[in-house]
Amino acid sequence: SDGAETCGGDPCAYVDRLSRIGVKMKIDIVGLGLRRDKEAKEQLNCIAEKSGGKYYDAETSADLIKSITDSVKQAV
C-alpha cells in the first residue's frame, strides 16, 4: 500500500467485522515509503493484526522484495 484509506471507510473495522462473523483470512500488508506517515502505518498495521497477518515496511526495492518474500514464506 502507498498510504491510508482515502475513500471515507474504515478498513480495519471492516476486517474486524468479517473476522467476527467467521470469515477467515490473513492479510499481510507491505507499506511502501510510509516511514513518516504514522496514520497510514497505524491503519495498515491494524488491518493486518485484525486478520492475523503482518505489516511490513518497505522503503527501498530491496525492502519490498524481502517483505514479499517473508510474507510468502509465512504463508507456505
Secondary structure as UniProt FT lines:
FT   HELIX           11..20
FT   TURN            21..22
FT   STRAND          29..32
FT   TURN            35..36
FT   HELIX           38..51
FT   STRAND          55..58
FT   HELIX           61..75
//
